[in-house]
Amino acid sequence: MLYYSTKNKNHKVTLKEAVLNSLAPDGGLYMPEHISTLPKHFFLDIENKTFQENSFEVAKKLTGENIPNSVLQNIIDETINFPAPLVYLDEYTASLELWHGESLAFKDFGARFMSRVMSYYLRGENREQIVLTATSGDTGGAVAAGFYNTPGIRVVILYPSGMVSEIQEKQLTTWGNNISALEINGSFDDCQRLVKEAFADRNIQNKLSVSSANSINISRLIPQTFYYFEAYRQIRDKKLPITISVPSGNFGNLTAGLMAKKMGLPVQRFIAATNANNVVPKYLQSGVFSPKQTISTISNAMDVGLPSNFERILDLYGSTWNKITSDVFGFWLNDADTKKAIRDCFTKHQYIADPHGAIAYQSLKTTLNPSVKIFLETAHPCKFTNVYDDDLSKMIIVPENIQKMKNKKKQAKQMESNFDIFKQYLMDLY
Ligand SMILES: *Cc1c(COP(=O)(O)O)cnc(C)c1O
């Protein structure tokens, strides 16, 4: 199995190259050359197998001979070390809770898998790989937790000073060892620009090996297909049509869902649910894709004006709008309506959705019964307590590992948003 660039299908590389380089030299994103259907017996047996066992079958299809079976088995067992429960709120509606991992966001699946795959490809080398990550909050926490103490890898996280929540900042800055946090005096876009400039810089490329842990990396996408099958395993009435709504920002999560469908997962329809950063829902409506300046919202992990994985979605459907719109519907909410959706979900079901999941919850209202209506809960609500009214805020239980983190000391290097300073920092690491 090889991986091609979305900008040139003739440019193919191994998984090792795709993972270590993140991006193709022509700027395209890597895609598996075959996304083939899983055998019938996989779906017939799915309830008799564990999350890990099913994930192994799926991973094997997407990685081929790139990773030996025994190694892949270990990687899966270490990645899938927490559950993804499908919680029914009523007869038809269910929440797929993807926040039971260490950083309380679905990104734990991607980060844990990626760190182990990368570490496997770096075995026996006597140099360190540097993983650069710009974060608006959730990515950095998952990457830090996923890569902590991974041999051969040093992680440098850049985050915008004063723009992440208190819990998120602790999740970025309290690790030490191979995890370093840079508190940038600037916006998320500034952080991202510094990382991009580092990738383009000759001196840095000559001296250091750098990778990105953002969802442009194919090794973050592969494990995100696993939990779509895990959702299906838990569906009570598998004869009903299935709709899955995905809270989306950079669209890695939805891309993984569409890959799962291509592998035979019987989902009738996906919903691309966004906040006011609605370039994809607008595209689905009109056929016109026009990226916009990023707008700040209360569902800030989806504040993306130019979603990078959109290119992969176009690739999956041969850039044919008709085909995309028969599988994917668009939906978006502003902040006021997101708060209403949170309140409605609680009033009707006594369930506290996080602001991202709440948009997906609301998007399912137009889907007719009887059918299975699943929304992805992409993060634990305690990461966004400032969004909730007091009565709800008081009811949110902060998990124990996060409580402990609150008492740990922040270790971050403050830095101006200036490439020369950042470059010097990187060059001085070794
Ligand atoms: C990252 C994130 C998203 C967006 O996921 P994409 O794969 O970038 O579309 C949604 N919700 C939460 C809580 C996130 O952390």
The ligand as an SDF file (V2000), in Angstrom:
LIG
                    3D

 15 15  0  0  0  0  0  0  0  0999 V2000
  -10.4380   19.5300   16.7700 C   0  0  0  0  0  0  0  0  0  0  0  0
  -11.8340   19.5580   17.2360 C   0  0  0  0  0  0  0  0  0  0  0  0
  -12.9260   19.6020   16.3430 C   0  0  0  0  0  0  0  0  0  0  0  0
  -12.7360   19.7030   14.8400 C   0  0  0  0  0  0  0  0  0  0  0  0
  -12.2530   18.5110   14.2950 O   0  0  0  0  0  0  0  0  0  0  0  0
  -11.7140   18.4960   12.7820 P   0  0  0  0  0  0  0  0  0  0  0  0
  -11.2180   17.1050   12.5670 O   0  0  0  0  0  0  0  0  0  0  0  0
  -10.6190   19.5040   12.7240 O   0  0  0  0  0  0  0  0  0  0  0  0
  -12.8460   18.8530   11.9060 O   0  0  0  0  0  0  0  0  0  0  0  0
  -14.2070   19.5540   16.8510 C   0  0  0  0  0  0  0  0  0  0  0  0
  -14.4320   19.5250   18.1740 N   0  0  0  0  0  0  0  0  0  0  0  0
  -13.4250   19.4960   19.0610 C   0  0  0  0  0  0  0  0  0  0  0  0
  -13.7390   19.4790   20.5070 C   0  0  0  0  0  0  0  0  0  0  0  0
  -12.0920   19.5100   18.6390 C   0  0  0  0  0  0  0  0  0  0  0  0
  -11.0980   19.4950   19.5290 O   0  0  0  0  0  0  0  0  0  0  0  0
  1  2  1  0
  2  3  1  0
  2 14  2  0
  3  4  1  0
  3 10  2  0
  4  5  1  0
  5  6  1  0
  6  7  2  0
  6  8  1  0
  6  9  1  0
 10 11  1  0
 11 12  2  0
 12 13  1  0
 12 14  1  0
 14 15  1  0
M  END
$$$$
